[in-house]
């Protein structure tokens, strides 16, 4: 075991997969000699050469097209979008091409592409860098969407993503890159995609979250337990497409109340889908409405006010109070 930050866990996973499988290629803007904006690919070009780890032009649509072409020819591309806010430029290649390739070709071709992208607030980035746009991806059949909350999960989920035979969008929250360390095995392991994790057990309330909001949920739950004696169960989704509704329903059947927490704006996101599925699968077990704690439905604000825009432990606790008294 080694103590790793999330960025180190990501680098370790990429290193292991490049060493294991020569069909794995890593490319994007500045990922080669510079090692990427956050140094996630630091040292990998020197170790594996510029035919397997290489820089691309600043053209996301071209990077996405390259990934699709390589994938249907038998490679396993790991493509970096430098910041998630730039996904619009390559969305046709992701949603219109790669995600439907297996269907379009009747199973003749697959697109085992891993799209890596940093995202998330709390670090005061410029416009278009922090946006949580995962809701755009959730309505794309054939595309898995992964959002780890800690270094251990980041490594295991990234390895599983690279080995998956269909495209996977792997989102890395910037605030988590170096804000925590965790024991992570240095050898290979994987975590099954589509399987959530109960990170805090409880019997009174279910809280569903992903990414950095998992830590907000745990902090709020810990404070709530100390001040109110109410124990919230926190579920880390890990994968938001597909959603592990079985784990969520099992928790709701035990607690009879639920809150869903996301950093993204309120409308048409992962939280809305989770609420809908809870209602479909567990409505007779609920003793009150399922509440959402999210950012407001506005454009992501400038850094000076983003702390007021992002969901906080205080807002989560307000939702706790509302759902427990409903």
Sine and cosine of phi, psi and omega as CSV:
sin_phi,cos_phi,sin_psi,cos_psi,sin_omega,cos_omega
0.00,0.00,0.56,-0.83,0.08,-1.00
-0.72,-0.70,0.52,-0.85,0.10,-1.00
-0.98,0.18,0.89,-0.46,-0.05,-1.00
-0.80,-0.60,0.56,-0.83,0.27,-0.96
-0.98,0.18,0.14,-0.99,0.03,-1.00
-0.90,0.43,-0.64,0.77,-0.02,-1.00
-0.90,0.43,-0.60,0.80,0.05,-1.00
-0.93,0.37,-0.61,0.80,0.03,-1.00
-0.91,0.41,-0.63,0.77,0.05,-1.00
-0.90,0.44,-0.73,0.68,0.02,-1.00
-0.87,0.50,-0.68,0.73,0.00,-1.00
-0.89,0.47,-0.67,0.74,0.03,-1.00
-0.90,0.44,-0.70,0.71,0.02,-1.00
-0.89,0.46,-0.66,0.75,0.01,-1.00
-0.87,0.50,-0.74,0.67,-0.02,-1.00
-0.89,0.46,-0.67,0.74,-0.05,-1.00
-0.96,0.28,-0.58,0.82,0.10,-0.99
-0.90,0.44,-0.62,0.78,0.00,-1.00
-0.96,0.28,-0.49,0.87,-0.05,-1.00
-0.99,0.15,-0.60,0.80,-0.20,-0.98
-0.70,-0.71,0.90,-0.43,-0.04,-1.00
-0.95,0.32,-0.19,0.98,0.05,-1.00
-0.99,0.16,-0.18,0.98,0.04,-1.00
-0.98,0.21,0.82,-0.57,0.05,-1.00
-0.84,-0.54,0.60,-0.80,-0.05,-1.00
-0.83,-0.56,0.84,-0.54,-0.03,-1.00
-0.43,-0.90,0.32,-0.95,-0.02,-1.00
0.35,-0.94,-0.13,-0.99,-0.03,-1.00
-0.97,0.23,0.88,-0.47,0.09,-1.00
0.93,0.37,0.35,0.94,-0.02,-1.00
-0.99,0.10,-0.20,0.98,-0.10,-1.00
-0.99,0.16,-0.97,-0.26,-0.08,-1.00
-0.88,0.48,-0.58,0.81,-0.02,-1.00
-0.97,0.23,-0.36,0.93,0.01,-1.00
0.98,0.20,0.27,0.96,0.04,-1.00
1.00,0.07,0.31,-0.95,-0.03,-1.00
-0.85,0.53,-0.64,0.77,-0.04,-1.00
-0.97,-0.24,0.16,0.99,0.01,-1.00
0.91,0.42,0.50,0.87,0.04,-1.00
-0.94,0.35,-0.42,0.91,-0.02,-1.00
-0.93,-0.37,0.35,0.94,-0.06,-1.00
-0.86,0.52,0.80,-0.60,0.07,-1.00
0.99,0.10,-0.12,0.99,-0.09,-1.00
-0.97,0.23,-0.57,0.82,0.06,-1.00
-0.92,0.40,-0.65,0.76,0.03,-1.00
-0.89,0.46,-0.58,0.81,-0.05,-1.00
-0.98,0.20,-0.61,0.79,-0.14,-0.99
-0.92,-0.40,-0.09,1.00,0.07,-1.00
1.00,0.00,0.35,-0.94,-0.09,-1.00
-0.99,0.12,0.08,1.00,0.15,-0.99
-1.00,0.02,-0.28,0.96,-0.02,-1.00
-0.90,-0.44,-0.40,0.92,0.08,-1.00
-0.77,-0.64,0.94,-0.33,-0.17,-0.99
-0.52,-0.85,0.42,-0.91,0.03,-1.00
-0.99,0.14,0.45,-0.89,0.06,-1.00
-0.85,-0.53,0.26,-0.97,0.16,-0.99
-0.89,0.46,0.31,-0.95,0.03,-1.00
-0.98,0.19,0.98,0.21,-0.05,-1.00
-0.40,-0.92,1.00,-0.03,-0.09,-1.00
-0.86,0.51,-0.59,0.81,0.00,-1.00
-0.90,0.45,-0.61,0.79,0.04,-1.00
-0.94,0.35,-0.61,0.79,0.03,-1.00
-0.90,0.44,-0.68,0.73,0.02,-1.00
-0.91,0.41,-0.65,0.76,0.05,-1.00
-0.90,0.43,-0.64,0.76,0.05,-1.00
-0.87,0.49,-0.69,0.72,-0.01,-1.00
-0.88,0.47,-0.69,0.73,0.00,-1.00
-0.90,0.43,-0.71,0.70,0.00,-1.00
-0.89,0.46,-0.67,0.74,0.03,-1.00
-0.91,0.41,-0.63,0.78,-0.06,-1.00
-0.90,0.44,-0.68,0.74,-0.03,-1.00
-0.97,0.26,-0.13,0.99,0.08,-1.00
-0.98,-0.18,0.16,0.99,0.13,-0.99
0.97,-0.24,0.01,1.00,0.04,-1.00
-1.00,0.02,0.24,-0.97,0.10,-1.00
-0.88,-0.48,1.00,0.09,-0.05,-1.00
-0.96,0.29,0.65,-0.76,0.19,-0.98
-0.91,-0.41,0.97,-0.24,-0.14,-0.99
-0.97,-0.23,0.78,-0.62,0.04,-1.00
-0.99,-0.16,0.80,-0.60,0.26,-0.97
-1.00,-0.08,0.87,-0.49,-0.23,-0.97
-0.82,0.57,-0.61,0.79,0.16,-0.99
-0.60,-0.80,0.60,-0.80,-0.11,-0.99
-0.85,0.53,-0.50,0.87,0.00,-1.00
-0.88,0.48,-0.25,0.97,0.01,-1.00
-1.00,-0.05,0.18,0.98,-0.06,-1.00
-0.92,0.40,-0.41,0.91,-0.04,-1.00
-0.85,0.53,-0.59,0.81,-0.06,-1.00
-0.92,0.38,-0.35,0.94,-0.03,-1.00
-0.85,-0.53,0.25,0.97,-0.09,-1.00
-0.91,0.41,-0.53,0.85,0.04,-1.00
-0.90,0.45,-0.67,0.74,0.01,-1.00
-0.91,0.43,-0.56,0.83,-0.01,-1.00
-0.98,0.21,-0.85,0.52,-0.11,-0.99
-0.99,0.12,-0.58,0.82,-0.07,-1.00
-1.00,0.01,-0.28,0.96,-0.06,-1.00
-0.85,-0.53,-0.95,0.33,-0.15,-0.99
-0.88,0.47,-0.71,0.70,-0.11,-0.99
-0.91,0.42,-0.43,0.90,-0.04,-1.00
-0.94,-0.34,0.20,0.98,-0.08,-1.00
-0.91,0.42,-0.67,0.75,0.00,-1.00
-0.88,0.48,-0.70,0.72,0.02,-1.00
-0.91,0.41,-0.73,0.68,-0.08,-1.00
-0.88,0.48,-0.59,0.81,-0.07,-1.00
-0.99,-0.11,0.13,0.99,-0.03,-1.00
0.88,0.47,0.54,0.84,0.02,-1.00
1.00,0.07,0.00,1.00,-0.01,-1.00
-0.94,0.34,-0.60,0.80,-0.01,-1.00
-0.85,-0.53,0.53,-0.85,0.16,-0.99
-0.81,-0.59,0.26,-0.96,0.01,-1.00
-0.81,-0.59,0.99,0.16,0.00,-1.00
-0.98,0.20,0.93,0.38,-0.03,-1.00
-0.98,-0.22,0.67,-0.74,0.18,-0.98
-0.94,-0.34,0.88,-0.47,0.06,-1.00
-0.99,-0.11,0.92,-0.40,0.05,-1.00
-0.99,-0.16,0.66,-0.75,0.05,-1.00
-0.42,-0.91,0.77,-0.64,0.16,-0.99
-0.98,0.22,0.51,-0.86,0.01,-1.00
-0.37,-0.93,0.02,-1.00,0.21,-0.98
0.97,-0.26,0.49,-0.87,-0.08,-1.00
-1.00,-0.07,-0.01,-1.00,0.01,-1.00
1.00,-0.10,0.05,1.00,-0.03,-1.00
-0.83,-0.56,0.11,0.99,0.11,-0.99
0.86,0.51,0.79,0.61,0.02,-1.00
-1.00,0.09,0.23,-0.97,0.10,-0.99
-0.93,0.37,0.13,-0.99,0.00,-1.00
-0.85,0.53,0.58,-0.82,0.04,-1.00
0.97,0.25,0.12,0.99,-0.01,-1.00
-0.98,-0.22,-0.53,0.85,-0.13,-0.99
-0.98,-0.18,-0.16,0.99,-0.15,-0.99
-0.81,0.59,0.69,-0.72,0.12,-0.99
-1.00,-0.07,0.99,-0.12,-0.10,-0.99
-0.96,-0.29,0.33,0.95,-0.10,-1.00
-0.89,0.47,-0.40,0.92,0.05,-1.00
-0.86,0.52,-0.50,0.87,0.04,-1.00
-0.90,0.44,-0.50,0.87,-0.09,-1.00
-1.00,0.09,-0.39,0.92,-0.18,-0.98
-0.95,0.33,-0.34,0.94,-0.02,-1.00
-0.99,-0.12,0.38,0.92,-0.03,-1.00
-0.93,-0.36,0.99,-0.14,0.04,-1.00
-0.85,0.52,0.64,-0.77,0.02,-1.00
1.00,-0.06,-0.06,1.00,-0.04,-1.00
-0.89,-0.46,0.82,-0.57,0.11,-0.99
-1.00,-0.03,0.52,-0.86,-0.02,-1.00
-0.76,-0.65,0.85,-0.53,-0.11,-0.99
-0.87,-0.49,0.71,-0.71,0.02,-1.00
-0.67,-0.74,1.00,-0.06,-0.01,-1.00
-0.96,0.28,0.40,-0.91,0.00,-1.00
-0.91,-0.41,-0.06,1.00,-0.09,-1.00
-0.39,-0.92,0.27,-0.96,-0.06,-1.00
-0.87,0.49,-0.69,0.73,-0.04,-1.00
-0.87,0.50,-0.75,0.67,0.01,-1.00
-0.91,0.41,-0.62,0.78,-0.03,-1.00
-0.85,0.53,-0.71,0.71,-0.01,-1.00
-0.92,0.40,-0.78,0.63,-0.06,-1.00
-0.90,0.43,-0.62,0.79,0.01,-1.00
-0.95,0.30,-0.57,0.82,0.02,-1.00
-0.93,0.38,-0.66,0.75,0.06,-1.00
-0.88,0.48,-0.70,0.72,0.04,-1.00
-0.89,0.45,-0.60,0.80,0.01,-1.00
-0.91,0.42,-0.70,0.71,-0.02,-1.00
-0.90,0.43,-0.55,0.84,-0.04,-1.00
-1.00,0.07,-0.15,0.99,0.01,-1.00
-0.95,0.33,0.59,-0.81,-0.06,-1.00
-1.00,0.05,0.06,1.00,0.09,-1.00
-0.82,-0.57,0.25,-0.97,-0.06,-1.00
-0.93,0.38,0.64,-0.76,0.00,-1.00
-0.77,-0.63,0.76,-0.65,0.09,-1.00
-0.99,-0.14,0.88,-0.48,-0.11,-0.99
-0.94,-0.35,0.95,-0.32,-0.08,-1.00
-0.98,-0.18,0.75,-0.66,-0.07,-1.00
-0.87,-0.49,0.92,-0.40,-0.05,-1.00
-0.95,0.31,0.83,-0.56,-0.10,-1.00
-0.88,0.47,-0.58,0.81,-0.03,-1.00
-0.92,0.39,-0.41,0.91,-0.02,-1.00
-1.00,0.04,-0.20,0.98,-0.10,-1.00
-0.79,0.61,-0.73,0.68,-0.09,-1.00
-0.73,-0.68,0.31,0.95,-0.07,-1.00
-1.00,0.01,-0.13,0.99,-0.01,-1.00
-0.44,-0.90,0.38,-0.92,0.12,-0.99
-0.84,-0.55,0.44,-0.90,-0.04,-1.00
-0.46,-0.89,0.48,-0.88,0.09,-1.00
-0.94,0.34,0.83,-0.56,-0.04,-1.00
-0.75,-0.66,0.79,-0.61,0.06,-1.00
-0.86,0.51,0.65,-0.76,0.02,-1.00
-0.99,0.17,-0.32,0.95,0.02,-1.00
-1.00,0.05,0.00,-1.00,-0.05,-1.00
-0.95,0.31,0.64,-0.77,0.25,-0.97
-0.34,-0.94,0.33,-0.94,0.05,-1.00
-0.69,-0.72,0.36,-0.93,0.06,-1.00
-0.87,-0.50,0.78,-0.63,-0.07,-1.00
-0.87,0.50,0.76,-0.65,0.07,-1.00
-0.95,0.32,0.61,-0.80,0.01,-1.00
1.00,0.07,0.22,0.97,-0.02,-1.00
-0.85,-0.52,0.91,-0.41,0.00,-1.00
-0.98,0.22,0.15,-0.99,-0.04,-1.00
-0.70,-0.71,0.79,-0.62,0.09,-1.00
-0.99,0.16,0.95,-0.31,-0.11,-0.99
-0.99,-0.11,-0.24,0.97,0.09,-1.00
-0.55,-0.83,0.93,-0.38,-0.01,-1.00
-0.97,0.26,0.50,-0.87,0.04,-1.00
-0.19,-0.98,0.27,-0.96,-0.08,-1.00
-0.88,-0.48,-0.12,0.99,-0.16,-0.99
-0.97,-0.24,-0.40,0.92,-0.12,-0.99
-0.30,-0.95,0.66,-0.75,0.07,-1.00
-0.98,-0.19,0.78,-0.63,0.09,-1.00
-0.87,-0.50,0.85,-0.53,-0.02,-1.00
-0.95,-0.31,0.78,-0.63,-0.04,-1.00
-0.50,-0.87,0.11,-0.99,0.07,-1.00
-0.43,-0.90,0.37,-0.93,0.01,-1.00
0.90,0.44,-0.60,-0.80,-0.05,-1.00
-0.90,0.43,-0.42,0.91,-0.02,-1.00
-0.93,0.37,-0.29,0.96,0.10,-0.99
-0.87,0.49,-0.68,0.74,-0.02,-1.00
-0.94,0.34,-0.59,0.81,0.09,-1.00
-0.89,0.46,-0.67,0.74,0.00,-1.00
-0.90,0.43,-0.69,0.72,-0.01,-1.00
-0.90,0.43,-0.68,0.73,0.01,-1.00
-0.88,0.47,-0.70,0.71,0.01,-1.00
-0.90,0.44,-0.66,0.75,0.00,-1.00
-0.91,0.41,-0.65,0.76,0.01,-1.00
-0.90,0.44,-0.69,0.73,0.01,-1.00
-0.92,0.40,-0.62,0.78,0.01,-1.00
-0.90,0.43,-0.65,0.76,0.01,-1.00
-0.90,0.44,-0.63,0.78,-0.01,-1.00
-0.94,0.34,-0.64,0.77,-0.11,-0.99
-1.00,-0.02,-0.48,0.88,-0.07,-1.00
-0.87,-0.49,-0.24,0.97,-0.05,-1.00
0.95,0.30,0.33,0.94,0.01,-1.00
-0.97,-0.24,0.79,-0.62,-0.08,-1.00
-0.98,-0.22,0.91,-0.41,0.03,-1.00
-1.00,-0.07,0.67,-0.74,0.10,-0.99
-1.00,-0.04,0.81,-0.59,-0.04,-1.00
-0.95,-0.31,0.81,-0.58,0.02,-1.00
-0.94,-0.33,0.83,-0.56,0.11,-0.99
-1.00,-0.04,0.93,-0.38,-0.07,-1.00
-0.89,0.45,-0.60,0.80,-0.09,-1.00
0.91,0.40,-0.79,0.61,0.00,-1.00
-0.86,-0.52,0.82,-0.57,0.01,-1.00
-0.98,-0.18,-0.08,1.00,0.20,-0.98
-0.46,-0.89,0.95,-0.31,0.05,1.00
-0.98,0.22,0.38,-0.93,0.05,-1.00
-1.00,-0.04,0.72,-0.70,0.03,-1.00
-0.99,0.14,0.97,0.22,-0.07,-1.00
-0.93,0.37,-0.43,0.90,0.00,-1.00
-0.88,0.47,-0.71,0.71,0.01,-1.00
-0.91,0.42,-0.64,0.77,0.01,-1.00
-0.90,0.43,-0.73,0.68,-0.03,-1.00
-0.90,0.44,-0.65,0.76,0.03,-1.00
-0.86,0.51,-0.63,0.78,0.03,-1.00
-0.94,0.35,-0.69,0.72,-0.01,-1.00
-0.89,0.45,-0.61,0.80,0.04,-1.00
-0.89,0.46,-0.44,0.90,0.01,-1.00
-1.00,0.07,-0.66,0.75,-0.13,-0.99
-0.99,-0.12,-0.49,0.87,0.03,-1.00
0.95,0.32,0.13,0.99,0.05,-1.00
-0.56,-0.83,0.47,-0.88,-0.07,-1.00
-0.47,-0.88,0.54,-0.84,0.13,-0.99
-0.74,-0.67,0.62,-0.78,0.06,-1.00
-0.88,-0.47,0.75,-0.66,-0.11,-0.99
-0.87,-0.50,0.79,-0.62,0.10,-0.99
-0.60,-0.80,0.44,-0.90,0.02,-1.00
-0.99,0.16,-0.44,0.90,-0.05,-1.00
-0.94,0.35,0.20,-0.98,0.07,-1.00
-0.85,0.52,0.31,-0.95,-0.20,-0.98
-0.94,0.35,-0.71,0.70,-0.21,-0.98
-0.97,0.23,0.68,-0.73,0.21,-0.98
0.86,0.51,0.59,0.81,0.01,-1.00
-0.93,-0.37,-0.22,-0.98,0.02,-1.00
-0.87,0.49,-0.63,0.77,-0.03,-1.00
-0.87,0.49,-0.68,0.73,0.01,-1.00
-0.88,0.47,-0.65,0.76,0.02,-1.00
-0.91,0.40,-0.65,0.76,-0.01,-1.00
-0.91,0.41,-0.68,0.73,0.05,-1.00
-0.86,0.51,-0.70,0.71,0.01,-1.00
-0.87,0.49,-0.68,0.73,-0.03,-1.00
-0.94,0.33,-0.57,0.82,0.09,-1.00
-0.88,0.48,-0.68,0.73,0.02,-1.00
-0.90,0.43,-0.59,0.81,0.00,-1.00
-0.94,0.33,-0.60,0.80,-0.16,-0.99
-0.97,-0.24,-0.31,0.95,-0.14,-0.99
-0.59,-0.81,0.38,0.93,-0.12,-0.99
-0.88,0.47,-0.54,0.84,-0.03,-1.00
-0.97,0.26,-0.14,0.99,0.04,-1.00
-0.99,-0.14,-0.09,1.00,-0.06,-1.00
-1.00,0.04,0.63,-0.77,0.07,-1.00
-0.96,-0.29,0.14,0.99,0.04,-1.00
-0.14,-0.99,0.18,-0.98,0.00,-1.00
-0.92,0.39,0.50,-0.87,0.10,-1.00
-0.99,0.17,0.81,-0.58,-0.06,-1.00
-0.97,-0.22,0.45,-0.89,0.09,-1.00
-0.92,-0.39,0.65,-0.76,0.17,-0.99
-0.88,-0.48,0.90,-0.44,-0.12,-0.99
-0.57,-0.82,0.04,-1.00,0.21,-0.98
-0.97,0.24,0.34,-0.94,0.02,-1.00
-0.96,0.30,0.30,-0.96,-0.01,-1.00
-0.99,0.16,0.93,0.38,0.07,-1.00
-0.72,-0.70,0.22,-0.98,0.16,-0.99
-0.87,0.49,0.59,-0.81,0.02,-1.00
-0.82,0.57,0.77,-0.64,-0.12,-0.99
-0.98,0.19,0.19,-0.98,0.12,-0.99
-0.93,0.36,0.34,-0.94,-0.16,-0.99
-0.84,0.55,-0.49,0.87,-0.06,-1.00
-0.88,0.47,-0.46,0.89,-0.06,-1.00
-0.85,-0.53,0.21,0.98,-0.07,-1.00
-0.93,0.37,-0.44,0.90,0.03,-1.00
-0.91,0.42,-0.51,0.86,0.06,-1.00
-0.98,0.19,-0.37,0.93,-0.06,-1.00
-1.00,0.08,-0.60,0.80,-0.07,-1.00
-0.96,0.28,0.52,-0.85,0.08,-1.00
-0.87,0.50,0.63,-0.77,-0.04,-1.00
-0.85,-0.53,0.22,-0.98,0.06,-1.00
-0.89,0.46,-0.55,0.84,0.03,-1.00
-0.90,0.45,-0.67,0.74,0.02,-1.00
-0.93,0.36,-0.57,0.82,0.06,-1.00
-0.91,0.42,-0.68,0.73,0.00,-1.00
-0.92,0.39,-0.54,0.84,0.10,-0.99
-0.89,0.46,-0.64,0.77,0.05,-1.00
-0.92,0.38,-0.63,0.78,0.09,-1.00
-0.80,0.60,-0.77,0.64,-0.06,-1.00
-0.87,0.48,-0.67,0.74,-0.03,-1.00
-0.91,0.41,-0.69,0.73,-0.07,-1.00
-0.97,0.26,-0.50,0.87,-0.01,-1.00
-0.97,0.24,-0.38,0.93,-0.01,-1.00
-0.96,-0.26,0.06,1.00,-0.01,-1.00
-0.98,0.19,0.00,0.00,0.00,0.00
